[in-house]
Amino acid sequence: MSTRTSLLFAVALTGSLLVGCGDGATSSVGDRVARGAAACLPGESIERAETKVYTFFGSAGAQSRVERAIRPDGSETLSSETRLSPADAGHGPGGAPPTGGVLREYAELDPSGRLVYADVSLSDAAGMVKRMILDPQHGAALLRRTGRASGFVRIPTGEATIYAPVGSVVTPVAAWVARRAALAAPSVRMFDEGTAESHAVLSDQLVVEDGRDTFVVLGDAALSVDDEFITSLPLGAAASATACEAGGSGAAAPARSG
């Protein structure tokens, strides 16, 4: 796993300088890099993985779609695209997401549920606004922002790492990364690309139960979750989730307030 992650990180860094995320492609650079790395590394193919797709619909056209590949050993990869509604948008590249913003994510978790690689980019109609690449195993993060030079940040190793919502956009992938990390360790290290800093969070403050439901708390949002996946997402005034396995039929998940 570490060899693959090193290749992913090295190639993604090169891609961030040569390609970027504003090329108008449907899939993120991280997603394309991951597929290429998986194809050329023996024993790391995701062909045997169980693939599932989740789609979350919100108000005014907001939508988040997640593709999740779960391997027999419990490791998994997730790639997603979250499109914001005009009501959710701001004027980026600051704290608020940009008008017409699209947030793309690729994340890889090891069998214990710890994050080993993440590539998150936020774009608007003009191109990339910001991008974050995390390699917790090697204690490195790369940050790119419009109008600023790219920069590396050192992050602690040996701890379960999660990331704060990029551009204030709460997503199912970020929440699931937090959920699995909280199950893997009593405390986690949350990296915030906005401040380029990380801080410790107790797992029982990140994932809370009210006696009936379980919630992942990220930023100002609380997303309901079960053993399968995230079941609610704050996308405007309302959100519902539909999940299906690749080649199967969709089954609507109960909508919960987030």
PyMOL commands that set and color helices and strands:
alter all, ss='L'
color gray80, all
select helices_A, chain A and resi 2-18+29-40+59-61+136-138+166-168+172-184+203-206
alter helices_A, ss='H'
color red, helices_A
select strands_A, chain A and resi 50-57+63-70+76-83+102-109+115-124+127-135+140-145+151-154+161-163+187-192+197-202+207-209+214-218+221-225+240-245+251-253
alter strands_A, ss='S'
color yellow, strands_A
deselect
rebuild
show_as cartoon
